[in-house]
Amino acid sequence: MKTDSENKTRGKPADQALEGVRHLNKLILESAGEGVYGLDTEGKTTFVNPAAEKMTGYTAKEMIGNCQHQLTHHSKPDGSHYSNIECPIYAAVKDGKVHTVSDEVFWRKDGTSFPVEYVSTPIWENLKLRGAVVVFKDISERKQAEEEIQRLRRQLELENAYLNEEVLEAKAYGEIVGSSPALEGIIRQIDMVGPTDASVLITGESGTGKELVAREIHNRSTRKQRTMIKVNCASIPKELYESEFFGHVKGAFTGAVKDRAGRFQLADGGTLFLDEIGEVPLDLQSKLLRVLQEGTYERIGDEQTRKTDVRIIAATNRNLKEEVLAKRFREDLFYRLNVFPIEVPPLRDRKDDIPSLANRFLNQAASKLNLPLPQFTKANMVELQNYDWPGNVRELQNVIERAVITARSGKLVFHLAQDTKSNGRRGKEERRRASDTEQPVLTEEEMKLRDRENILNALNQSSWKITGADGAAELLAMKPTTLHSKIKKLGLKKPD
């Protein structure tokens, strides 16, 4: 039998070990970054770690033995009363289950709150609930980050909605740029005929943008999901027209090494754009008329009759009425195509659109050629708007692209065909009438007076600024030294 002294000797190491475990647990609780506190079955605080003290502002002495709910969990985020009956922390003591919450707040001693996520875990001893341990974390930074993300998302949605409206407005007519009355008339016609299946005949000079009008009509049609098939009738050799339109089978003629689908087959269910329709040979026009009227055709060398459902948009720079009178174009085909005529105005009749077009082409050219983006001066724009553009929009694009390539120190110089310039803003017909009458011959003295007036106009427009952007020398396309010499020679002086 062991003596009392032996039992005490044996129990001492066990007590020391238990004390060591308790000390270690205490160190863990004190080192934890999360707040930790314990509750008994009545909801009174049994222990608190330093992190919980720091986050709530209460000391352990103020919390232990008191109702923790009334101290830190008494109200909801909106400030309304939070009953302990509804409290998930208390629920862990009642039902013995773990409760996790991520959208509540704890209240500090100074009356302010902070968002928390917490876990309330029941404490069991011999199958009996003894209380709960609560581990909580201040998620203020995360909430702020989430709110910032939400704010940015809402902002982005608003900006996207705005940009979409801007894009829809800017792209409402695709590549058609401008707001002149002449162009607005074209846009109204596109809006009217686009949703229909009517045939459209687009007329206008070369380079006016007839294909762009055709594409916008197609994009507003019920066939817009299909690709618009284009045929350039001016580029097809005469002997290949029929094959181009209707296709052929293998062996139908020399060089037909395999079956080939024609453009009417490719465009089935969509739109067929016949550019330069006036170039189609007269003997093929009857076959073209048949497929437009009946919706049927045969491939070359094939006996099978095929059906097609296409919408026709045709374009020409010829006067088809005159071609009909000259027996070079079938009258019945003309009327079949001319259900809804649209005439695209030349650029000289919509010079208000030149700034918009010029800026578009300038940005495109600089981007495409990977060159610095120069800027238009007032003199540049005056020069562009005083030119009559016999090549229309296509010529404008080419002129600007060349100017971007040859620009030096950001200065744009245009190479315009001088012999096609008009005197002022006269239209084509006015220029023709002017050329049919005798022009006055000026004396040397009259020429000097005109030169003097012109220089004075430039000086006045530039407020007598001679060099630099928008200076008189730039307006006159003249070297500053030359202009200085002329001013001196003519005895011109800046007014007071």
Phi, psi and omega in degrees: 000136185274143179279164178300324181293327179290320179296319179296323181293320179288327184282339183298314178297324180295317178296322179295322179294317180297320179296324177296320178296316179298319179295319179296316178299322179296318178298321179297314181297320182288333181272344185297138177283334178278152174284139180224131172214155180248152179233150169268184185292344178266001178087010179271144185287134180252329175204157182216139176265166183301326181297322178293321177299315183295319184285325184267337183087354176270148174275163178300322181297324180286335184264318185296129181090352179251162179288113183295326180298318181290336180277311190240353188225028190281340185226156177278171181305328181275002178094352180287157184297141180242106182289142179292345177292327180273351189289124178296334179294315177293327182301325180298329179284329183276312186258354177071021180249158176279132180240127180243129182227142183227009184225038178240180178231151166253154183250138179275168179297329182277006176092357177270162181239164175214142182291141182224157162237140185214162175232125177253115185244127180293148176252123182249147173214117181053047178063021179234134180291127180249350182152208181208155174244133183245126175245122183229159182224138174283117183249030181302313182297318180294318178298318178298319178296319179294319178295322178294320177297317179296318179298315180295323179295315178297319179297317180296320179297317178296317180294321178296317179299318179295312181296323178298319177296319180296317180295316180298320179290315182292326183260012184305330179234037172054237183271002178283116186243136176135166180218022180291156177305321180298318181287325177299325176296319177297316182297320178298320179293320178299316180299323182288312188270339184308307184290350181270177176254014183295145174289143182234134175247115181259122180243159179154163181296163177297135177087008182276347179101035181296324179294324178297320178296317179299318181294323179289327174296314178298318182292343178256010182260170176287354181260012188295341178289341178264154179286137175285122180270130183249140172234121175269099186295340182281345185256004183264127173301143186307320184286351182251003181303309185297318178295321181296317182284312192249347180087178178208166176256161181302132178083005182294330178202170180299126182099349178276080186276351177202165177297146179221129177280138177274175183292329178294325176290318179296327184270003183305125182086357182232216183240137176246120180259113180261094180279142183055051182299336180293348181271354181292129181302146184301322183289342177267343184298328179294320178292325177294320178297321181298313182292330177289325182279316188257342182071024179229156179197168174233142171291155175296128180082007182239136179271348182286129176272127182251152178255150177215148178234097182231151170261133183259127168238121181245156179217149178202151172258005177267160172271098186293334177296319177292324178296323178295315179297327180275005178064027177258354178216134184294133180294319181293325177290322179301313181291330178293324180278329191270035179297315179227097181278141174228124177255121180274122184290149176291161183297329181292343178265002176218055184292344176296339181275350184300316179303316180296314179297316183298317179295320177300311182293326179297313180294320179297315183295315180298320179291314183295320184270358181055049180241157178303147181274108177283170180242143175287141170260170177299321180295322177302312184291324176298317180297317181294321183280344177270357180264148188267353172052068176298334178267003175060214187298323180298319179294320178301316180297316181294320180297317181290321178298319178294322180295324178295320180294320186267002182298136177237128181056036177076007182265127181268131176234125183263142178252090183258145179289106186298328184287351179254005178288146177265164176271102184079227186244028181292145179280181185298314181296322180294322179294322180295317179297321181295324182288339181277351180247159181288137179266143180294145178260126183267143175283168180299322180293321178295322177297319179296319179296319179295320179296318179299313180298319181296317179293319178298319178300315180295319180294319180292319180295328181263011183054037179065022171277123187265313184255168176085182182299135180061017175283166183300322180298320179292318178301324182271358185053046186230148176295140180303323180295321178295318180295318177302318180296317181293319179300317179293317183294322182275354179070032181279138178228143180293129181292153179295000000 
